[in-house]
Structure formats: structure tokens, C-alpha cells
């Protein structure tokens, strides 16, 4: 079995998506292989709509809250208040384009309650799933999604 999608990091504008599509086409990649766009900078958030509509192969916006926190000079808080505007912009753009959204990772691997709270919040605001950085968080996350 081959790849299900290509995750394109640090997408900040439409041209980056189109460049990735051109590379995939040039190397003979599957023409229907979805591109998932990592949204992890303030510029990405300001261009969420153009990224979501950049190409028919864009299948998902993946919110990179760790990178975003760094660039926003923001803290990871239990309520995730620093990210709510960014999450909302991506959800709006994704829904308008008819594509999916994946919420950012929960960094505290030993904090199952915090993980649950973050995926419940993600579901409440309209996320389709959550990105994970460790296998020990899969079972807990699957409870919600």
C-alpha cells in the first residue's frame, strides 16, 4: 500500500501548494493523491482561504499549534486561548472549501485529562481529527474521534 496523502509542512500561501503539485506531477506521483497542508505560522492563518482553495488536491488543513505558538510568542494553555482565532480561520476556510481539518498535538503525553479536554474542544469547534506525536495517545484520542 502506498501513501494516503502528502503532508506539506509550513504552507504559507497558494504558490507553495502549486509548487508541491508541480513537483508531484513531475516525478509521476498519483494525480489524485491528496495534499494536506500544515498550517503553523501567522502567515498561513492569514492565507487559510487561499490555501484551502489552492488546488483540487488540497484535502486537509492540519493545524501545527507548536510552531504557531513559537511564532505567536504564545503559551500552550489548557484552554488553548492563544490558538482559537487561528483554529477558527482554518475551520472556516476548510468548511468553505469542503475539506477536512486536523487539530494540533497535545504535548503533555502523561496528561490524559488534558488530551481529552483538547479533543473535546476540537470537536466542539468543528475539527475532524487530531494529530498525535506518540502512540500512547492513540487510544485516548480514538475515544473522541
C-alpha positions as CSV (number, residue, x, y, z in Angstrom):
1,X,0.0,0.0,0.0
2,X,1.3,3.4,-0.9
3,X,0.9,6.8,0.7
4,X,-2.6,8.1,1.6
5,X,-1.6,11.7,1.3
6,X,1.3,14.1,1.2
7,X,1.8,16.3,4.3
8,X,3.3,19.6,3.1
9,X,5.0,21.5,6.0
10,X,4.9,25.2,6.6
11,X,2.4,26.1,3.9
12,X,2.0,29.9,3.9
13,X,0.4,30.6,0.5
14,X,-1.2,29.2,-2.6
15,X,2.0,29.3,-4.6
16,X,3.6,26.8,-2.1
17,X,0.8,24.3,-2.8
18,X,1.0,24.8,-6.5
19,X,4.8,24.2,-6.4
20,X,4.2,21.0,-4.5
21,X,1.6,19.8,-7.0
22,X,4.1,20.6,-9.8
23,X,6.8,18.5,-8.2
24,X,4.5,15.6,-7.6
25,X,3.3,15.7,-11.2
26,X,6.9,16.0,-12.5
27,X,8.0,12.9,-10.6
28,X,5.0,10.9,-11.7
29,X,3.0,11.0,-8.5
30,X,-0.6,9.9,-8.4
31,X,-2.7,12.7,-9.8
32,X,-5.4,12.2,-7.1
33,X,-3.0,11.9,-4.1
34,X,-4.3,14.5,-1.6
35,X,-2.1,17.2,-0.2
36,X,-2.5,18.0,3.5
37,X,-1.3,21.5,4.3
38,X,0.4,22.2,7.6
39,X,-0.8,25.5,8.9
40,X,1.8,26.6,11.5
41,X,2.6,30.2,11.0
42,X,0.7,33.5,11.3
43,X,1.1,34.0,7.6
44,X,-0.6,30.6,7.0
45,X,-3.5,31.7,9.1
46,X,-3.9,34.9,7.2
47,X,-3.9,32.9,3.9
48,X,-6.1,30.0,5.1
49,X,-8.7,30.6,2.5
50,X,-6.4,30.8,-0.5
51,X,-4.5,27.7,0.7
52,X,-7.8,25.7,1.2
53,X,-8.9,26.6,-2.4
54,X,-5.3,26.5,-4.0
55,X,-5.9,23.2,-5.8
56,X,-8.4,20.4,-6.0
57,X,-5.8,18.1,-4.4
58,X,-5.8,20.0,-1.1
59,X,-7.7,17.6,1.2
60,X,-7.0,18.9,4.7
61,X,-5.7,21.8,6.7
62,X,-3.5,20.4,9.6
63,X,-3.0,22.9,12.4
64,X,0.5,23.0,13.8
65,X,-0.1,24.6,17.1
66,X,3.5,24.0,18.3
67,X,5.0,26.0,15.5
68,X,2.3,28.5,15.8
69,X,2.9,29.0,19.5
70,X,6.5,29.8,18.8
71,X,5.7,32.3,16.1
72,X,2.9,34.0,18.1
73,X,5.1,34.2,21.2
74,X,2.2,32.4,22.9
75,X,2.0,29.8,25.6
76,X,0.3,26.4,25.4
77,X,-2.5,26.8,27.9
78,X,-5.2,24.3,28.9
79,X,-7.9,26.4,27.3
80,X,-5.8,27.0,24.2
81,X,-7.0,30.6,24.1
82,X,-4.0,31.8,22.1
83,X,-4.9,29.5,19.2
84,X,-8.7,30.0,19.0
85,X,-8.6,32.6,16.3
86,X,-6.2,30.5,14.2
87,X,-8.3,27.4,14.6
88,X,-11.4,29.3,13.6
89,X,-9.8,30.7,10.5
90,X,-8.7,27.3,9.4
91,X,-12.1,25.7,10.1
92,X,-13.9,28.4,8.2
93,X,-11.6,28.0,5.2
94,X,-11.8,24.2,5.3
95,X,-15.5,24.1,5.5
96,X,-15.9,26.6,2.7
97,X,-13.6,24.5,0.5
98,X,-15.3,21.2,1.6
99,X,-12.1,19.7,3.0
100,X,-11.0,18.4,6.4
101,X,-9.3,19.9,9.4
102,X,-6.9,18.3,11.9
103,X,-6.2,19.8,15.3
104,X,-2.7,20.3,16.7
105,X,-1.0,17.9,19.0
106,X,-1.3,17.8,22.8
107,X,2.2,18.0,24.0
108,X,1.9,16.6,27.6
109,X,1.9,12.9,26.9
110,X,1.2,12.0,30.6
111,X,-1.8,14.3,30.8
112,X,-4.7,12.1,29.6
113,X,-7.3,14.5,31.0
114,X,-5.7,17.4,29.1
115,X,-5.7,15.4,25.9
116,X,-9.3,14.6,26.4
117,X,-10.2,18.2,27.0
118,X,-8.3,19.3,23.9
119,X,-10.0,16.8,21.6
120,X,-13.4,17.6,23.1
121,X,-12.7,21.3,22.4
122,X,-11.6,20.4,18.9
123,X,-14.8,18.6,18.3
124,X,-16.8,21.4,19.7
125,X,-15.2,23.9,17.3
126,X,-15.5,21.6,14.3
127,X,-12.3,19.7,13.9
128,X,-12.3,16.4,12.1
129,X,-9.4,14.8,14.0
130,X,-6.3,15.4,15.9
131,X,-2.6,15.0,15.2
132,X,-0.6,12.9,17.6
133,X,3.1,12.6,18.4
134,X,3.2,9.4,20.3
135,X,1.4,6.0,20.1
136,X,0.4,6.1,23.8
137,X,-2.2,8.9,22.9
138,X,-3.9,6.9,20.2
139,X,-6.4,5.0,22.3
140,X,-7.5,8.1,24.3
141,X,-7.9,10.2,21.1
142,X,-9.9,7.4,19.4
143,X,-12.4,7.7,22.2
144,X,-13.4,11.1,20.8
145,X,-12.8,10.9,17.1
